[in-house]
Amino acid sequence: MPVTVVVGSQWGDEGKAKVIDHLAAAHSHVVRFQGGHNAGHTVVVGDQKYALQLIPSGVLYEHVTPVIANGVVVDLPTLFDEIDRLEARGVSCSRLKISSQAQLIFPWHQAADAIAEAGRGENKIGTTLKGIGPAYADKARRVGIRAGETLDKAKFLAKVKARAAEEQVVLTALGGDVLDVDAIVNQFDAYADRLRPYIVDTVGLLHDALESNCEVLLEGAQATFLDIDHGTYPFVTSSNPTAGGASTGTGIGPRLINRVVGIAKAYCTRVGSGPFPTEALDNYGDAMVEIGREFGTVTGRRRRPGWLDLVMLRHAVRLNSLTEWAITKLDVLDTFDVIKVCVAYKVNGKEISGYPDTIDALAEVEPVYVEIPGWKRSLAGVTRESDLPPSAIALIKLIEEHTNIPVTLVGTGAGRDDLLVRE
């Protein structure tokens, strides 16, 4: 009963969709286990680009059952817009399954998100204002509304109306806009009708599949260092994108997981605020952004660029029990004269062990770099290790040496087939 988990190992935007798309070919179920529509996954097939937010990347394969599991918070307008766009392009979403236990996002969540972020002033977290955090907060407060509640239409609409009225009082007190309660109820009446055919007991579905010897792939959104427990708090997301979140977010216990693939770019980026030891505020950083098209799939925001950080990756191995690496966007560095890689941190001139456990401590570190000469040629079309230039191989081996796990996949371009598979 093999289960593979794919996790981002930096601050997100590592190119997870490309790796998931590759792995999905050998799996029957691809399962999104946390996050919401604040995450964007982009898959390039030939000259076609598919930007996904909620629907698992495996939807592009006809043999795959895409599953939105219990750990996800679901924005129904975004979900149905995504379904409509995919269907219009000939991608069937009829196989999609949505957990009855997944929490729903409502307009009051987005309103609360905007008010909270505005109130932070210069201390903004950098939230996407999609209502993700408030939806997870309602889940923790035990006042959220689950997808499965739409199966009882009258009860569902009564609960939506009551919650909208309660939140109206809070939002008005905070100076927010007035909610149109009746309009929200009518809107979600229609959404509920459309949602019902997709709703199943996904825990039962996945365990039945595993007992039938199907192979299941669990995909996370965001990344390790945006994890609400283990990331650079408070500049984090509202869920657990680490491998542990894959178990709680799907109902698949950890003993059934036998492969955990960590995704990392050959450099690093982050969005929004927070410490970034290897941030590159120079021409190299600008080149990473421009060549790597480092702008958010969902928000369009420019990402902050920096050099690859192996201290960070070593910690990601610990947190996720990673079994292997998939290194993406190696080709973005094709034109660089030199490539810097952080191999250690120093504080006050002394090398420290491990990754700091507070953002204040992380903000004080000085990265220790090694430099690799640039290969100065295109990696486009390279799918065999023997065709990689020596400097590119040196970078791969440096990652393996410092993290003690193998690099099994290397991205050499944006397309689906621009991938080098290493034994």
C-alpha angles and dihedrals in degrees: 000000000000118000123185123198122200117199135175110241102197130036096308134271091084094139096262093158092062092053093042090050090053094047094042090071088074097041133078098206129036112193131195106211107183147001129049142240091313088087124078125201117189123198121186116204112179106307092338123098121199117196110197128187109168108002113085117254092242090074089094090070117076093212094055125093106212113212132194101202135205096272094065127092109218128213104200099203089054093044095052093043089053092048091049093049093049094045090050088057093050097261109133117222094182091108093057116123125194125197117247085220097056113116120239126227119226134191092261090062092057092045091051091047092055093047093049094048093047090051092057092068110182090001095068115156093212097243117176090233091234094130093250097131096046090048091054089044090056089049090054091045088052093235098104125116119235128216091242091062089073088073088077099053100188094047092045094052092046090053093047090052093048094047092046090052092048093049091046089064092051095045093048090052089053093051096256129145120280115261119228096227096187092049091051091051091050092047093052092044087065093040091052092055090054095043099052099079091058097051119106141146094270094185089060092041094054096044091049088052092050092048087054089055094252118155115240128200120200117202127195130203124222112009151263097282091050091056110127091230104032104025131090093290130235089020091067142100124264100252142045112272090171121104091265088062089059090067097046092039094055108022091243110133121232095248089068093057112091103162130045115182117198116207119209133164119233084247129019140249138179134189125224128356132338139088118306113182097190098040111149111217095177143073091293090057091049089050091052090054097045099040094038093044089231099188122120117267090216105028104025089225119152111250123227109247131214146151126284111278115208093182086062093047093050088056091048088056090055096046096047105029086235116201098191147356133245107196113199136193096025087148092064087075094054096111099040119118091208134012119211123207124188110226101168145005130237130199118194089348095306123110114238129207121235134000117304115254097214132053091232090058092044090052090058099054124108114213119234109215137199117199127222120194113248117252092222096206136093120270091196111137095010109141100152126072091222088065094055117103116249093251092056090050089049090055092051092048091048089057091050093046094052098041101035095224128099129258104231102168130039125187114219100173145357098270127095093249097043091101133114116211115206124197 
